[in-house]
Amino acid sequence: MKVADELRIRALPGLGEVRPGDDLAAVILQALAAARWTVLPGTIFVVAQKIVSKAEGRIIALDSVEPSPLARRWAEASGKDPRLVELVLQQSRRIVRMTAGVLIAETHHGFVCANAGVDSSNAPPGCAILLPADPDASAERLRQRLHAGLGVPVGVIISDSFGRPWREGQVNVALGVAGVAPLRDYRGLQDPFGRRLQASLIATADELAAAAELVMGKIEGRPVAVIEGLEPGEEGTARQLLRKPEQDLFR
């Protein structure tokens, strides 16, 4: 993937509320047609995880959740809803840390994040929303449908907000990737002074997800951004962004 000379990032208007069972690709195509946007080859769509999860029916009614004894104990200690804690436990491969009311978990996908991605914001009353079961597969299905509908190759990134160790605030990262190179590898190349780079592996998909959030926002109702000007590079998946346990210095 080459470094871009210029990028254009726009929030797609007119999407409306996405509900379980909606054809998300059709919703996006309709919004593009209504906005009269021309989509160029190589355009990258950044799509908020929340609407992907909604379309895929990843909405859980809290009244349907029976908290385990462990969930009840942790909920009492942290002041949380025991049903939400139970959902976090169900969505977790392991619990990394629970302190000061904060629950950090590793999901079954391998993401390390707060509450295993379980979220009640922008959810129907009395409900919580889970991450897509397979975000890379969700991104690929959406990419194929958009490609077919638009007649040009496109990329798709499914994004969500994650906190970061040692840094305040959250940034959007890529949970699912299709038709885009998730990483740009400089290792083995020489800098202008002739030094060979050894550790420069840039998370391009995360950078694009973070940049797209600047026009998407959190409460503005703009869950899709369109990025133009970047060559997608070799295709990959978001799984490539997960550090292998044997290389993780903090486990």
C-alpha positions, 0 to 999 in steps of 0.5 A: 500500500502506497502512502497517499498524497491526499485523502477525502473522508465524507460521512454518508448522509441519510442512513436512518435507523438500522434494525435486525434483518435489514439488508445493510448493503442495500441501505448503504446503496440507497443512501449513496443513490439519494446523495448522488455520490459517484463511488470510485474504484478503491473507495473504502467504506468505514462502517460502525460496528453498531449498525452491523451488529443491529442488522445481524440481530446481535441485540439481546434483551436483558430480561432474557439473561439469567446472571450466574452467581459469579456475575451477581458477585461481580455486579454487586462489587462494581455496582453494575447490572448483573445481566450485563456482567453475565453477557460480558462473561459469555462473550469473553475468552478470559477476563484480563482485569476487573477493578474500580468498576471497569471490566477488561476482557479478551473476547472470543475473537481475540480483542482486548477491550472494555466489557468484551464489546457488550454495549447498551448505548444506541440500543433499544431500551432494556437491550444490549448489543454484542459485537458481530460474531465474525467481523471479518466475514461481515466485512467481506459479505458487505464488500461483495454486495457493495462491489456488485451494486456499484460495479467497482472494487471497494474496501470495507472496514468495520470499526468500533471505539476502544480504549488504550493502555497508558492513553486517555480517551478512545479511538476507533479501530478496525474490527473487520477488514475486507478488500483493504491491506490492514498493515503497511510493512516498512521493515527491511526498508531504508530510511533517508539516512540509510538505516534499515527499519526493523520495527515499523509495521503501521496499522493502516486499517486502524488509522483509517478507522480512527480518521473516519470517526472524525466525520462519523461522530458518536451521536450524530447518526452518521455510522458510515464514512467513505474514504477516497484517495488511498490505494487499498493494497493487498487484501487482508483481514483484521485478524492480522492486527491481533498480536500473537500471545507469544509476542505480547509482553504484557500477558 
